[in-house]
Amino acid sequence: MTIEQIRAAYARQPFQPFVIHLADGRGIPVFHREFMLTAPSGRTVIVMQPDDSWNVIDLLLVTDLEFKPALTNGHP
């Protein structure tokens, strides 16, 4: 995964929530653009969660970005 692919997901208009899948099988949800920060080096991102926890992610360990359809009134 490249920083350009992450930045493209971050910059989508309108923003669409996505899940960052890692090599160890975890999925890290990105609920809002404001919840993600990239390091200046472009190798690491930090993702905040609604409960104030956070994940530091090495982009070399990212296997996939998953986008799910937006919900409209509770329905896809």
N, C-alpha and C positions, 0 to 999 in steps of 0.2 A: 504494500500500500504506500502511496506517495503522499506527501503533504499537499500536493496540488489536488488530489482526489478528495482529501479531507476538507480543504478550503472550498472546493466546488460544492460539497454537501452543505457546508456552513453558509455559503453565500446564496443558496437557492432562494428564489423569490417566487411565491411566498415561501418562507422557511417551512420545511417538512421534517418533522422529527425522524430520527433514524437511530439504529443500533449499531455500535461498533463491535464486531465480533473479533475475539482474540484467539491466538493459537492454542491457548489452554482450555478453550471451550466456553469461556465467559462471554456474555453479551452486555455491553455498557450502553444504556439508553442515553440519548442526547435529546432532552425534551424541548429546549429552547436555545436559540443562538447565544443568548447571554450566559448560558451555563457552560460554555466551552472557551478555553484559552489555549493558544498555541505558543510554545516557547520560540524565542527568536531563531534558534538553530533550525527549527522546522522538524525536529526529530521526535519531540514529545508534545502531547496535548494533556491538558487537565480538564476533566469533566466533573462539574458539580451536579449533585443530585438534590431533589426537592427537600430532603431531610438534612441538608447541610453536610452530608458526607461527600467525599470526592475520590476520583480515581486519577492516577498519573499513568498515562499510557505511552509506551514506547511504540512508535509507528512501525517499527520492524516486526512487531508481534501482531499487527492487525491483519486479519485474513480477508475481511469482507465488511462492507457497509450494507445494512439492510434498511430499505425504505418500505413502510407500510402505507396502505391507502389512508388518507385523512378521513376522520369520522365526521359525518354531518348528522346532527341530531341523534347521535348514538348509532348510526348505521354507516357502513362503507359506501 
